[in-house]
């Protein structure tokens, strides 16, 4: 059961499994609990009841550092720091997953590649607060890719991007999911895009998490 109040839960979930290598899309009207569900999976919000198992750990026992990459609506960037500084935060977190004698050099290489994938190389030394909203979203995505997580949780991470940039960013994220056999859970209101990106689509409606046929869902849903 997901929510903040036992008397008024946002979502009652019998079972919700996410598998490596797949893309799961969450959709539904605003304020219905999609973000709270992501935060619950991430371990930021405790479930009202029931258990949550993520990356081989039962919450509140935390997965290994770097195994969950979270792109919140607020992005969570360090606004007074540069693009490279923010992406290095993700890269360094990812390096903690295994022993390496020169983690800083590897982390810098991983960060540079993630920044390049988001077409931000020319902006890597600019401060976050001087970037547009769309550029900041690409930084948050680059930070997560540099982290090399097993699970990516993305809350409307394509908003504020123009159509061409959306396609580029989504392509890079889906490429990562496929190549690394990771999983992606993403909140998306654009039903057409949800169909295109998702292996499975779940609609949150009337406090229930309902798996739907992605070919039959209407854009009015």
C-alpha positions in Angstrom: 0.0 0.0 0.0 1.5 3.3 -1.1 0.8 6.7 0.3 1.3 8.9 3.4 -2.0 8.2 5.3 -3.2 4.8 6.3 -6.8 6.1 6.1 -6.4 7.4 2.6 -3.8 5.4 0.7 -2.9 6.5 -2.8 -2.5 3.1 -4.3 -3.3 -0.5 -3.2 -0.9 -2.9 -4.9 -1.2 -6.7 -4.7 2.0 -7.3 -6.7 4.3 -5.2 -8.9 7.3 -6.9 -10.5 9.9 -5.2 -12.6 12.4 -7.3 -14.6 15.9 -6.6 -15.8 16.0 -5.3 -19.4 12.5 -3.9 -19.5 10.9 -0.5 -19.6 7.8 0.0 -17.5 5.7 3.1 -17.9 3.4 4.6 -15.3 0.6 6.8 -16.4 -2.5 8.4 -14.9 -3.9 11.8 -14.0 -1.9 14.3 -12.0 -1.9 13.8 -8.2 -2.9 10.1 -8.3 0.3 8.7 -6.8 2.7 8.1 -9.6 5.6 10.1 -8.0 4.9 8.6 -4.6 5.2 5.1 -6.1 8.6 6.0 -7.6 9.7 7.4 -4.3 8.6 4.3 -2.5 10.6 2.1 -4.9 13.6 4.4 -4.4 13.3 4.0 -0.6 12.5 7.7 0.0 8.9 7.0 1.2 8.0 4.0 3.4 5.1 1.9 2.2 2.0 2.1 4.4 2.2 -1.7 4.6 3.6 -4.5 2.6 7.2 -5.1 1.5 9.4 -3.6 -1.2 12.3 -5.6 -2.7 14.7 -3.6 -4.9 18.0 -4.8 -6.4 18.1 -7.9 -4.2 17.5 -6.0 -1.0 14.4 -5.7 1.1 13.7 -2.1 2.1 14.6 -0.4 4.4 17.9 -2.3 3.8 19.4 -0.2 1.1 20.7 -1.5 -2.3 24.4 -1.0 -2.9 25.3 2.6 -3.6 24.7 3.5 -7.2 22.4 0.7 -8.1 19.3 2.9 -8.2 19.4 6.0 -10.5 16.6 8.5 -9.7 15.6 11.4 -11.9 13.0 13.4 -9.9 10.9 16.2 -11.3 12.9 18.7 -9.3 16.1 17.1 -10.8 18.1 17.4 -7.6 21.1 19.1 -9.3 23.7 21.2 -7.4 22.7 24.5 -9.0 25.9 26.5 -8.0 28.1 23.8 -9.5 29.1 22.9 -13.0 27.7 20.3 -15.4 30.8 18.1 -15.0 30.6 18.4 -11.2 27.0 17.2 -11.2 27.6 14.3 -13.6 30.7 13.3 -11.6 28.5 12.8 -8.6 26.7 10.1 -10.5 29.9 8.6 -11.9 31.6 8.4 -8.5 28.6 6.8 -7.0 28.7 4.2 -9.7 32.4 3.5 -9.1 31.6 2.5 -5.5 30.0 -0.6 -6.8 33.3 -2.4 -7.4 36.9 -2.1 -6.5 39.2 -0.2 -8.8 42.7 1.3 -8.1 42.0 4.4 -10.2 38.3 5.2 -9.8 38.7 8.9 -10.4 40.1 8.5 -13.9 37.4 5.9 -14.8 34.7 8.1 -13.3 35.9 11.1 -15.4 35.8 9.0 -18.6 32.3 7.7 -17.8 31.1 11.2 -17.0 32.6 12.6 -20.2 30.8 9.9 -22.3 27.5 10.6 -20.6 27.8 14.3 -21.1 28.6 13.7 -24.8 25.6 11.4 -25.1 23.4 14.3 -24.0 25.1 16.7 -26.4 26.3 18.8 -23.5 30.1 18.7 -24.0 30.3 22.4 -24.9 28.4 23.2 -21.7 30.3 20.9 -19.3 31.9 23.8 -17.3 28.9 26.0 -17.2 27.0 26.4 -13.9 23.7 24.6 -13.7 21.8 27.8 -12.7 22.8 29.3 -16.1 21.3 26.5 -18.1 17.8 26.3 -19.6 15.3 23.9 -18.0 15.7 21.5 -20.9 19.5 21.5 -20.6 19.2 20.9 -16.8 17.1 17.8 -17.6 19.8 16.5 -19.8 22.3 17.0 -17.1 20.2 15.0 -14.7 19.9 12.2 -17.3 23.7 12.3 -17.9 24.3 12.1 -14.2 22.1 9.0 -14.0 23.7 7.3 -17.0 27.2 8.0 -15.6 26.1 6.2 -12.4 25.6 3.0 -14.3 22.6 1.9 -12.2 20.7 -1.4 -12.4 17.4 0.4 -12.0 16.5 3.9 -13.4 13.4 5.7 -11.9 12.5 8.7 -14.1 9.7 11.1 -13.3 8.7 12.9 -16.5 12.3 13.3 -17.5 11.5 14.2 -21.1 9.4 17.3 -20.2 10.8 20.7 -21.3 12.6 19.1 -24.2 11.9 19.8 -27.9 10.9 16.8 -30.0 14.3 16.2 -31.5 16.0 16.4 -28.1 13.4 14.1 -26.6 14.2 11.5 -29.2 17.9 11.8 -28.7 17.7 11.6 -24.9 15.2 8.7 -24.9 17.3 6.8 -27.4 20.4 7.0 -25.2 18.5 5.9 -22.1 16.9 3.0 -23.9 20.2 2.0 -25.4 21.7 1.9 -21.9 18.8 -0.2 -20.6 19.3 -2.7 -23.4 23.1 -2.9 -23.3 23.4 -3.1 -19.5 20.3 -5.3 -19.0 19.0 -2.6 -16.6 15.4 -1.7 -15.9 13.6 1.6 -16.4 10.5 2.8 -14.6 9.3 6.0 -16.1 6.3 8.3 -15.5 4.9 9.5 -18.9 1.7 11.3 -19.7 2.2 11.2 -23.5 0.4 7.9 -24.4 1.9 7.7 -27.8 5.4 7.9 -26.4 4.4 5.5 -23.6 3.4 2.9 -26.2 6.6 3.4 -28.2 9.0 3.2 -25.2 7.3 0.8 -22.8 7.4 -3.0 -22.7 4.6 -2.7 -20.2 2.3 0.1 -19.2 0.5 0.6 -15.9 -2.4 2.9 -15.4 -3.0 4.2 -11.9 -6.8 4.7 -11.4 -9.1 4.6 -8.5 -6.2 3.7 -6.1 -5.3 0.7 -8.2 -2.3 -0.2 -10.4 -3.7 -1.7 -13.5 -1.5 -3.3 -16.3 -3.0 -2.4 -19.7 -2.6 -3.5 -23.2 -0.4 -0.7 -24.7 -2.0 -1.2 -28.1 -5.5 -0.7 -26.8 -5.1 2.3 -24.4 -6.6 5.5 -25.7 -5.0 8.9 -25.5 -7.9 10.0 -23.4 -6.8 7.7 -20.6 
